[in-house]
Amino acid sequence: MPYSLSGTGVHAIAGGTGWLEIHVTTLPPVPGVGRANPANYYEVGLLRLGDGTGFWPAQPLDAEHQVVGCPTGTTQLGYALFSGTVIEVTEVAGQNPFSGPAGSAGATGATGATGATGPAGATGPAGATGATGPAGATGATGATGATGATGPAGAGVTAQIAQLGADVVVTLVNTYYDGPSLSLSAGTYFVIGVVSLDGISNNVTIVAKLWNGTTVSASAQALVYGGALGRSRTSLTVMGTVTVPSGTETWKVSVAGDGVLGLIKAAVQHDSPGNSASTLVALKIA
């Protein structure tokens, strides 16, 4: 891209530039004019090319449109423009148009004397580690160590048991009635509940659930058919793991049926060993 210069200074030139196209856009008021065609000028300006280490001899700016060849390695344009002269410079990549062809190779010179032996080079890096050798034979088995001390005894399991003290009368259909219950302190328990039921009607579907009034841990159901006797008796078992996070909670087994059950039994009907027909057991495990 062309750029304008005036006054004096040094301007960078892109690497690989072969020549510069110089156009004088403003001449001095009264330049010196020679007899060349196109006209040559005097006292317009001087240009010097450089390679960063020094500058080549100055070239006079003597035409309104001038081509300046750039030697290999040119990176700078020094300029001194007189009496208000302004130039426009365009950098053109390629080979210097004023370069001659490469000369023929000169004759091979005589072989020089052998130089003195240089100092010994630095020690080279260590070589790579060799492959691992085969494993040695297995050593003899060492003597058996002494028996360690006996560890502490594990935590014990505590149990709580509740048994229904009297029959619970069930009068309403599809309504839960409470059987045996336990008040449990904070901890984790494995709870097992058994309820014995005495129904008045046939074909009663009964449901038992283990819960704390809100959370249900386990449930079970059964269909009881009493046949010609017109009544039904059975038992249900529920079990599950419950956690009491803090304080105490009451866990219980509650029963409901789609027919009139009659009783949650405290003792079995025949050959009774006492009030053990409806029982709740809680084993504290943590």
Summary of the structure (lengths in Angstrom):
residues: 286
radius of gyration: 57.3
end to end distance: 87.2
largest distance: 151.7
contacts: 687
relative contact order: 0.16
helix: 1%
strand: 48%
